[in-house]
């Protein structure tokens, strides 16, 4: 470690030093002489010699001098980073006479070499020159532009003042001000460098005021130290110290409306460097709300947190008569500042339509019933109902009821438009879409509402998310269990068959992916992702793909299934559970495209490798008590195989051109062949695949049944026979003796018995 030398001489009334010349100029590189090139002999006469001047040699050493005008102390600094004298250094000074050519140098101090960085202080009150001499060769050290003699010459007539919007600013400084340093025109000042609390904030070369724009709001309120460092000659500076005071609360307030009718968000944005006591909202000078907390963003997982400084009051304007209202908000801070804002709003709410029937996306039979009610702040509305372009109802009323004969129409979706218009021509339109089925008496088994989100159906339970709760619905008793998710942000839910427990993975504020189990309560059972479930077992993978975790729901115990010794990592999505085994794919080499298939015996806790490839990806697609089905990708085209667990080394090819995915569950295997475009099935006791349907898309496989979609219709395949499931929806589930079909924005659930 290099030592910094500080030598203080003639200590007479030394005051605070100020900013000690943290200059940013780099010393010029040293000048070197290039030998003259040899010229060719010519018949010209010998030229007259031109006299040359050799520069005085110096040692570049980042030399600088800062004179503090308040303490009258000169600080001379240099560095050995460019030059090290083997003997040492002598600091000299010379009082400046009327003729600067006459110098009488006297020694201030000598210092040994090897210190690295040097700083020498000397008290002086009169114009003085300083220099540093190398003891080894008596050459001077130099700073920028080769300066060797550093001048201390206090400048007279330096004035510091502040302006704001072209007028003088007084203390305390508020927001953006301009710092000005007025210097006597006779002084040779090259630039002014500004420091606040000893840290450089900027510089100016614009004479004669050397202005610098300073945002005082960026600093804490209170007292600060401002230093002006004037560069008067190369490597020579003079520093002046000035105390200043800043005070900014930066209290800001704005007001806006988030809507014009109905429930109107009245949004105030307020901020200050001081604490706020809250925001008060007024309607026609009546205090309506005193909001203490900001509106924190709803999903901190993505980093938004509290970013908008907004406070909100929701004005339910439907209960107010139409007229012009004055909305006002006011705020004050701990610094004593106060602001208020107000806006006017012309209120005329459009009518509000409440529908009784039909439910949106519902199935209707031969007679369509349309009914509901209307409310309006003018209490005079006209209701018009249209089926397509045909008006089927029109009346001035607060409630409406109409029927329409659907017989003879094509079985498809129809849109009904209900429009209510008030006396001021404000209107509201509601559209309901219904699916007509001749002679149908099918009604929704349950509506989960717009906020409902179906996650899974299985094991006699339906799992769905409603607002910030996970709901488990018993399909037999129709009783519900609710789990408050709190700060948990879910990714996906899975129902666990035979137990009614629900497993899912998500994150909390720590952002760690966590496995949650909702049974008698919501609990964490591990970290990881992508849980799969079957009967009484749960399987998931850790975030590093190095382990699969097998959890027994009855025993509440977990087994860490580490990757095989010859594998790099497990594939994070290709694993399935059966009664006694599970299948999974693992990477065998450093090549990402090389995965092989393993079957894990849950009783013996042993993994058996079923494939051995070097160029393809073998992915597990399903497993039951006796078979495993797997696909081979990157093989152009992809292929599909299965193996009996009693003879896993024998692989039977099902398709030489697999299209999409394949599934195996509860004894039934299904896939789509890309060559003949057929959907195939292979049952537990079957040796030859069956053709189910051409140009079909496989959907669900469960309980020995399968569903598929073709021509915008759902079909159930059972015992070699396909039957249409009505109504159509790509979102449907098989469970027990029913197919559950979910339709529309209202999440209408139709429970259709399997015959």
Secondary structure, DSSP 8 states (H G I E B T S, - for coil): ---EEEEEES-SS-----S-----------------------SS--------------EEEEEEEEEETTTTEEEEEEESSS---SSEEEEEEEE--SSTT----EEEEEEES--SEEEEEEE--S-EEEEEEETTT--BEEEGGG--SEEE---S--EEEEEETTEE--SSB-SEEEEEEE--TTS---EEEEEETTEEEEEE--TTT--EEEEGGGS-SEEEEEEEEEEEETTEEEEEEEEEEE-----EEEEEES-SSSEEEEEEEEE-SS-EEEEEEEETTEEEEEE-S----S-GGGT-SS-S-EEEEEEEGGGS-SEEEEEEEEEEETTS-EEEEEEEEEE----EEEEEE--TTEEE-SEEEEEEEEE-TTS-EEEEEEETTEEEEEEE-SEEEEEEE-TTS-SSEEEEEEEEEETTS-EEEEEEEEEE-TT-----SEE--TTEEEEEEETTEEEEEETTEEEEEETTT--EEEEE-TT-EEEEEEE-TTT--EEEEEE-TT--EEEEEESSSEEEEEE-EEEEEETTEEEEE-TTSSEEEEEETTTTEEEEEE--TT-SEEEEEEEEE-SSEEEEEEE-SSSTT-EEEEEEETTTTEEEE----SS-EEEEEEE-SSEEEEEEESSSS-EEEEEEGGGTT--EEEESSEEEEEEEETTEEEEEETTT-EEEEE-TT-SS-EEEEET-EEEEEETTEEEEEETTEEEEEETTEEEEESS--S-EEEETTEEEEEETTTTEEEEEE--
